[in-house]
Amino acid sequence: MPMLISLYLFLSSNAFARSLKATADKLAQETTRIGHGVALFGLVVAGIYFMIGKQDAATKMTQALMGVGILMLSPSIITFVKGLV
């Protein structure tokens, strides 16, 4: 009986791969949404630093804008890397 179960698992690997890919794609979409929220929070914090006159406000704003840029370009970066593989 255990041999039959393991045989079944090995023969049905394609079905699991398709559902795993769909799950990974959905997770990537949700991660991007969370990233946009965090990026917006970073921009707000950097703006508050500018308003209260902190010395490192320019550094925080630069880091926040670079993070937003990378987040916006992440689908293109992923597509480029997939093309290389």
C-alpha angles and dihedrals in degrees: 000000000000088000090056091050093050091047090052091051093051094047095049098050093115093061091051092048092055094050091044091053091051090049091050092050091050090048090051091053092051092046090053091052091050089047091054090053092050091047091052090049090051091052091050092050091048090050091051089051088054092049095050092044103243116175095231096048093111091052092050092049092048091050092047093049092047089050091051090048093051091046092052092048096045096098090053092046092050092048090050093051092047088053091056094052 
